[in-house]
């Protein structure tokens, strides 16, 4: 028996009788609607066929008694009633075919991706890993299945991975991006940039999908850049000291020699010699300025905030721009970090003087949640950031240099500006990264 209600059966019988008596498209349309109703009620194909058999037993025989003709005509009505099922099945078949194609494409991408593609459950246990993951980690898929991701993570990165997993389980974030180092089966430490997102089942978090990229070459390039910057700073320090000490001593000797010589000259000659001494004073002042710009001794001796205050005073005096420095740093930062931030502020102030037409600049240093932040904000004319960075003029190259210095220490650069709205530059460096990539103060 059909699970369809008696009322549905009675309606079907009445509609079939009307069709057998009068025919026409309107009666066939009723058959189609009855099929849709049965489908909506969850009935199956066989259940509707059973209703049709019941209806055949209740219809009136034709006047000529031709049962074969009645069955043939009723079959047309049945075919129309069954057509919604056929349409649904065809749609399901097409959707299933599309799903199979999509799954094949995903599998091809999964297997042939150069990056590691993996999934885990909410406890961080691997449920799948692609070929690139096998090659990078040295673990076969059957070995990786059941292993926790944290078990192949270098110990000093445990906290990062566990915190990211906790935030996902708590529903605080849906996607995360972070850097981590894993220990491959052969003992190699491999730095990875990991992007993860939650997988859902019936609206509830069910697992994690991740893509991890080997950033060994990038880390090597960052370390090479750090060493290059250190060599450049060492050379700048040497030249600055030579200008300050050796050239200064030579100029002092010249001043003494001129002083002795002036005693032997008549009064008009001494006046002309005084003009020469004034020029020498200007040379000495210029050498002192170049020495400080190359490598201010105050940066080595007193730290970043005093060095920036000294820089702001000199740039402000030379340009007429009011520059203030506000520092909330309680302790000395590692030398490469102080140097990178000093040079970045120096480059930013150069851009302000050359391009911004600003009246005021605020430089702010602070530590927030394990991050060193340096903000340079001016009230100048502003600029279109995309156009400037694409053009790579003086200002564009300056921003690139700042970004490279920050990036070499694992930091970031954000530039916010628009024509007529001034410019804000924000440099951020994680304290854990600064301590991992720096040496002691000289």
C-alpha positions as CSV (number, residue, x, y, z in Angstrom):
1,X,0.0,0.0,0.0
2,X,1.0,3.6,-0.6
3,X,2.0,5.9,2.2
4,X,0.1,8.6,0.4
5,X,-3.1,9.7,2.1
6,X,-6.5,8.4,1.2
7,X,-7.5,11.9,0.2
8,X,-4.6,12.0,-2.3
9,X,-5.7,8.6,-3.7
10,X,-9.3,9.9,-4.1
11,X,-8.0,13.1,-5.8
12,X,-5.9,11.0,-8.2
13,X,-8.8,8.7,-9.1
14,X,-11.1,11.7,-9.8
15,X,-8.4,13.4,-12.0
16,X,-7.8,10.1,-13.9
17,X,-11.6,9.7,-14.5
18,X,-11.8,13.3,-15.8
19,X,-8.9,12.7,-18.2
20,X,-10.4,9.4,-19.5
21,X,-13.7,11.1,-20.0
22,X,-12.6,14.4,-21.6
23,X,-8.8,14.3,-22.2
24,X,-7.1,17.5,-22.9
25,X,-4.0,19.4,-21.6
26,X,-5.8,20.7,-18.5
27,X,-6.3,17.2,-17.2
28,X,-2.7,16.3,-18.0
29,X,-1.6,19.4,-16.1
30,X,-3.5,18.0,-13.0
31,X,-1.6,14.8,-13.4
32,X,1.7,16.7,-13.3
33,X,0.6,18.7,-10.2
34,X,-0.4,15.4,-8.5
35,X,3.1,14.1,-9.2
36,X,4.7,17.2,-7.8
37,X,2.5,16.9,-4.7
38,X,3.5,13.3,-4.2
39,X,7.2,14.2,-4.5
40,X,6.8,17.0,-2.0
41,X,5.2,14.5,0.5
42,X,8.3,12.3,0.2
43,X,6.6,9.6,-1.8
44,X,8.7,7.4,-4.1
45,X,8.2,6.3,-7.7
46,X,6.8,2.9,-6.7
47,X,4.3,4.5,-4.3
48,X,2.8,6.7,-7.0
49,X,2.7,3.7,-9.4
50,X,0.7,1.8,-6.7
51,X,-1.7,4.7,-6.4
52,X,-2.2,4.5,-10.2
53,X,-3.0,0.8,-10.0
54,X,-5.6,1.5,-7.3
55,X,-7.1,4.3,-9.5
56,X,-7.3,1.9,-12.5
57,X,-9.4,-0.5,-10.4
58,X,-11.9,2.3,-9.6
59,X,-12.4,4.0,-13.0
60,X,-15.5,3.4,-15.0
61,X,-15.1,1.1,-18.0
62,X,-15.6,2.8,-21.4
63,X,-18.9,2.3,-23.2
64,X,-17.3,0.1,-25.8
65,X,-15.7,-2.1,-23.2
66,X,-12.3,-1.7,-24.8
67,X,-10.1,-2.2,-21.7
68,X,-6.8,-2.0,-23.7
69,X,-7.7,1.5,-25.0
70,X,-8.5,2.6,-21.4
71,X,-5.2,1.3,-20.1
72,X,-3.3,3.0,-22.9
73,X,-5.0,6.3,-22.3
74,X,-4.5,6.0,-18.5
75,X,-0.8,5.3,-19.2
76,X,-0.5,8.8,-20.7
77,X,-1.9,10.3,-17.4
78,X,0.5,8.1,-15.4
79,X,3.5,9.2,-17.5
80,X,2.6,12.8,-16.8
81,X,2.2,12.2,-13.1
82,X,5.6,10.5,-13.0
83,X,7.4,13.2,-15.0
84,X,8.3,15.3,-11.9
85,X,10.1,12.2,-10.6
86,X,12.0,11.9,-13.9
87,X,12.9,15.6,-13.8
88,X,14.2,15.3,-10.2
89,X,16.2,12.2,-11.0
90,X,17.7,13.9,-14.1
91,X,18.7,16.9,-12.0
92,X,20.2,14.6,-9.3
93,X,22.1,12.7,-12.0
94,X,23.4,15.9,-13.5
95,X,24.3,17.3,-10.0
96,X,26.0,14.1,-9.1
97,X,28.0,14.1,-12.4
98,X,29.0,17.7,-11.7
99,X,30.0,16.8,-8.2
100,X,32.1,13.9,-9.5
101,X,33.9,16.3,-12.0
102,X,34.5,18.8,-9.2
103,X,35.9,16.0,-6.9
104,X,38.2,14.8,-9.7
105,X,39.4,18.4,-10.3
106,X,40.0,18.9,-6.5
107,X,41.8,15.6,-6.4
108,X,44.1,16.6,-9.3
109,X,44.8,20.0,-7.6
110,X,45.2,18.2,-4.2
111,X,47.7,15.7,-5.7
112,X,49.6,18.0,-8.0
113,X,49.8,21.1,-5.9
114,X,53.4,22.3,-5.1
115,X,52.2,23.4,-1.7
116,X,51.3,21.0,1.1
117,X,47.6,20.5,1.3
118,X,46.2,18.8,4.4
119,X,43.1,18.3,6.6
120,X,42.9,17.6,10.3
121,X,40.1,17.0,12.8
122,X,39.4,19.6,15.5
123,X,42.1,18.0,17.7
124,X,44.7,18.6,15.1
125,X,45.0,15.0,14.0
126,X,45.8,14.6,10.3
127,X,43.0,13.1,8.2
128,X,44.6,13.6,4.8
129,X,47.8,15.0,3.2
130,X,48.9,15.3,-0.4
131,X,51.9,14.1,-2.3
132,X,53.8,17.4,-1.6
133,X,53.2,16.9,2.1
134,X,54.6,13.4,1.9
135,X,57.8,14.6,0.1
136,X,58.3,17.6,2.4
137,X,57.8,15.8,5.7
138,X,59.1,12.4,4.8
139,X,55.9,10.7,6.2
140,X,53.7,8.5,4.0
141,X,50.0,9.1,4.1
142,X,49.2,6.0,6.0
143,X,51.9,7.1,8.6
144,X,50.6,10.6,8.8
145,X,47.0,9.5,9.4
146,X,46.4,9.6,13.1
147,X,49.5,11.8,13.8
148,X,48.8,15.2,15.5
149,X,50.1,18.2,13.5
150,X,51.8,19.5,16.7
151,X,53.8,16.4,16.9
152,X,55.9,17.4,13.9
153,X,56.2,21.0,14.9
154,X,59.4,22.4,16.4
155,X,59.1,22.8,20.2
156,X,59.6,26.5,20.1
157,X,56.4,26.8,17.9
158,X,54.1,24.6,20.0
159,X,52.5,27.6,21.6
160,X,51.6,29.2,18.2
161,X,50.0,26.1,16.8
162,X,48.1,25.2,20.0
163,X,46.8,28.8,20.3
164,X,45.6,28.8,16.7
165,X,43.8,25.5,17.2
166,X,42.2,26.7,20.4
167,X,40.9,29.8,18.7
168,X,39.4,27.7,16.0
169,X,37.7,25.3,18.4
170,X,36.3,28.2,20.4
171,X,34.9,29.7,17.2
172,X,36.9,32.9,17.6
173,X,38.3,32.8,14.1
174,X,37.4,31.0,10.9
175,X,40.7,31.5,9.1
176,X,44.3,31.8,10.3
177,X,47.7,32.6,8.8
178,X,50.9,32.1,10.7
179,X,54.5,30.9,10.3
180,X,55.8,27.8,12.0
181,X,58.8,25.4,11.7
182,X,58.3,21.6,11.5
183,X,60.8,18.8,12.0
184,X,60.8,16.5,9.0
185,X,61.3,12.7,9.4
186,X,65.0,13.1,8.6
187,X,65.4,15.8,11.3
188,X,65.5,18.9,9.1
189,X,63.8,22.0,10.4
190,X,61.6,23.5,7.7
191,X,59.9,26.9,7.9
192,X,56.3,27.0,6.7
193,X,53.7,29.7,6.1
194,X,50.4,28.1,7.0
195,X,46.9,29.1,5.9
196,X,44.0,27.3,7.5
197,X,40.2,27.5,7.5
198,X,37.5,25.6,9.3
199,X,35.6,22.7,7.6
200,X,31.9,22.5,8.5
201,X,29.4,19.6,8.6
202,X,25.7,20.5,9.0
203,X,26.6,23.9,10.1
204,X,29.0,22.8,12.8
205,X,32.9,23.0,12.8
206,X,34.1,19.5,11.9
207,X,37.7,19.9,10.9
208,X,40.5,22.1,9.5
209,X,41.7,22.5,5.9
210,X,45.2,23.8,5.5
211,X,47.7,24.9,2.9
212,X,51.4,25.1,3.9
213,X,54.2,26.6,1.8
214,X,57.9,25.9,2.3
215,X,59.4,29.4,2.9
216,X,63.0,28.2,3.3
217,X,64.3,30.3,0.4
218,X,62.4,33.4,1.7
219,X,63.9,32.9,5.2
220,X,67.4,32.5,3.7
221,X,66.8,35.7,1.6
222,X,65.7,37.5,4.8
223,X,68.8,36.4,6.7
224,X,71.0,37.5,3.8
225,X,69.3,40.9,3.8
226,X,69.8,41.2,7.5
227,X,73.5,40.4,7.1
228,X,73.8,42.8,4.2
229,X,72.2,45.6,6.3
230,X,74.5,44.8,9.1
231,X,77.5,45.1,6.8
232,X,76.2,48.4,5.4
233,X,75.7,49.7,8.9
234,X,79.2,48.7,10.0
235,X,80.6,50.5,6.9
236,X,78.5,53.5,7.6
237,X,79.7,53.5,11.2
238,X,83.3,53.3,10.1
239,X,82.9,56.2,7.6
240,X,81.0,58.2,10.2
241,X,83.7,57.8,12.7
242,X,86.3,58.7,10.1
243,X,84.5,61.8,9.2
244,X,84.0,62.8,12.9
245,X,87.3,61.8,14.3
246,X,90.0,61.8,11.5
247,X,88.6,64.7,9.4
248,X,87.7,66.6,12.6
249,X,91.3,66.3,13.8
250,X,92.6,67.5,10.4
251,X,90.3,70.5,10.5
252,X,91.5,71.3,14.0
253,X,95.1,71.2,12.8
254,X,94.2,73.5,9.9
255,X,92.5,75.9,12.4
256,X,95.7,76.0,14.6
257,X,97.9,76.5,11.6
258,X,95.8,79.4,10.3
259,X,95.8,80.9,13.8
260,X,99.6,80.9,13.9
261,X,99.7,82.2,10.3
262,X,97.3,85.0,11.1
263,X,99.6,86.4,13.7
264,X,102.2,87.1,11.0
265,X,99.8,88.9,8.7
266,X,98.9,92.6,8.6
267,X,95.4,93.6,9.7
268,X,93.7,93.4,6.2
269,X,95.2,89.9,5.6
270,X,93.9,88.7,9.0
271,X,90.4,89.9,8.0
272,X,90.5,87.8,4.8
273,X,91.9,84.8,6.7
274,X,88.9,85.1,9.1
275,X,86.6,84.6,6.1
276,X,88.5,81.4,5.3
277,X,88.1,80.2,8.8
278,X,84.3,80.8,8.6
279,X,84.2,78.6,5.5
280,X,86.2,75.9,7.4
281,X,83.6,76.1,10.2
282,X,80.9,75.4,7.7
283,X,82.8,72.5,6.3
284,X,83.3,71.1,9.8
285,X,79.5,71.5,10.6
286,X,78.6,69.8,7.3
287,X,81.0,66.9,8.1
288,X,79.4,66.6,11.5
289,X,76.0,66.5,10.0
290,X,77.0,63.8,7.5
291,X,78.6,61.8,10.3
292,X,75.4,61.8,12.3
293,X,73.2,60.9,9.3
294,X,75.5,58.0,8.4
295,X,75.5,56.6,11.9
296,X,74.4,58.7,14.9
297,X,76.5,57.7,17.9
298,X,73.5,58.5,20.1
299,X,71.7,55.4,18.6
300,X,74.6,53.1,19.8
301,X,75.0,54.9,23.1
302,X,71.5,55.8,24.3
303,X,69.0,53.8,22.1
304,X,66.3,54.4,19.6
305,X,64.1,57.0,21.2
306,X,66.9,59.5,21.9
307,X,68.3,58.9,18.4
308,X,64.9,59.6,16.9
309,X,64.6,62.8,19.0
310,X,68.0,63.9,17.8
311,X,67.1,63.1,14.2
312,X,63.7,64.9,14.5
313,X,65.4,68.0,15.9
314,X,68.0,68.2,13.1
315,X,65.5,67.5,10.2
316,X,63.0,70.0,11.7
317,X,65.7,72.7,12.0
318,X,66.7,72.1,8.4
319,X,63.2,71.9,6.9
320,X,61.0,74.0,9.1
321,X,58.7,71.0,9.8
322,X,57.5,70.5,13.4
323,X,58.5,66.9,14.3
324,X,57.6,65.3,17.6
325,X,58.7,61.9,18.9
326,X,56.7,60.0,21.5
327,X,58.3,56.8,22.8
328,X,56.8,54.1,25.0
329,X,59.7,51.7,24.9
330,X,60.8,50.6,28.4
331,X,64.0,48.8,27.4
332,X,66.6,48.7,24.7
333,X,65.6,46.8,21.6
334,X,68.1,44.5,19.8
335,X,70.5,46.3,17.5
336,X,69.1,45.2,14.1
337,X,65.6,46.2,15.2
338,X,66.7,49.7,16.4
339,X,68.7,50.2,13.3
340,X,65.9,49.1,11.0
341,X,63.4,51.4,12.7
342,X,65.8,54.3,12.8
343,X,66.5,54.0,9.1
344,X,62.8,53.6,8.3
345,X,61.9,56.8,10.2
346,X,64.8,58.5,8.6
347,X,63.6,57.5,5.1
348,X,60.0,58.4,6.0
349,X,61.0,61.9,7.2
350,X,63.0,62.4,4.0
351,X,59.9,61.6,2.0
352,X,57.9,64.1,4.1
353,X,60.4,66.9,3.5
354,X,60.6,66.2,-0.2
355,X,57.0,65.5,-1.1
356,X,54.4,65.9,1.7
357,X,54.4,69.7,2.2
358,X,53.5,68.9,5.8
359,X,53.5,71.3,8.8
360,X,53.6,68.6,11.5
361,X,54.9,65.0,11.9
362,X,54.3,62.7,14.8
363,X,56.6,59.7,15.4
364,X,55.2,57.2,17.9
365,X,57.0,54.1,19.3
366,X,55.2,51.6,21.6
367,X,55.0,47.9,22.5
368,X,51.6,46.3,22.2
369,X,50.8,42.6,22.9
370,X,54.4,41.5,22.1
371,X,54.7,43.7,19.0
372,X,56.9,46.7,18.5
373,X,55.0,49.4,16.6
374,X,56.4,52.5,15.0
375,X,54.0,55.0,13.5
376,X,54.9,58.1,11.4
377,X,52.0,60.4,10.7
378,X,52.0,63.7,8.8
379,X,49.4,66.3,7.9
380,X,50.7,66.8,4.4
381,X,49.1,66.6,0.9
382,X,49.0,62.7,0.9
383,X,49.1,60.6,-2.2
384,X,47.6,57.7,-4.1
385,X,49.4,54.7,-2.6
386,X,48.8,52.3,-5.5
387,X,50.0,54.8,-8.1
388,X,53.1,55.7,-6.1
389,X,54.1,52.2,-5.4
390,X,53.5,51.2,-9.1
391,X,55.5,54.2,-10.4
392,X,58.5,53.4,-8.1
393,X,59.8,57.0,-8.0
394,X,61.8,58.4,-5.1
395,X,58.9,57.9,-2.7
396,X,58.0,54.5,-4.0
397,X,61.6,53.3,-3.7
398,X,61.7,54.7,-0.1
399,X,58.6,52.7,0.8
400,X,60.1,49.6,-0.7
401,X,63.2,50.1,1.3
402,X,61.2,50.4,4.5
403,X,59.1,47.3,3.7
404,X,62.3,45.3,3.0
405,X,63.9,46.4,6.3
406,X,60.8,45.4,8.2
407,X,60.3,42.2,6.3
408,X,63.9,41.1,6.9
409,X,63.0,41.0,10.7
410,X,59.6,39.3,10.1
411,X,57.8,42.6,10.3
412,X,55.1,44.3,8.2
413,X,54.5,47.8,6.7
414,X,51.1,49.4,6.3
415,X,50.7,52.7,4.4
416,X,47.5,54.7,4.6
417,X,47.2,57.8,2.5
418,X,45.0,59.7,0.1
419,X,45.3,63.0,-1.7
420,X,44.6,65.8,0.7
421,X,44.4,63.6,3.8
422,X,48.0,63.2,5.0
423,X,49.9,60.0,5.4
424,X,50.3,57.4,8.1
425,X,53.0,54.7,8.0
426,X,52.8,51.8,10.5
427,X,55.7,49.4,11.0
428,X,55.2,46.3,13.2
429,X,57.7,43.7,14.3
430,X,56.8,40.8,16.6
431,X,59.0,40.8,19.7
432,X,59.5,37.0,19.4
433,X,60.8,37.5,15.9
434,X,63.1,40.3,16.9
435,X,64.7,38.2,19.6
436,X,65.1,35.2,17.3
437,X,66.9,37.1,14.6
438,X,69.1,39.6,16.4
439,X,72.3,39.8,18.3
440,X,73.5,41.7,21.4
441,X,74.3,45.4,21.3
442,X,77.7,46.4,20.2
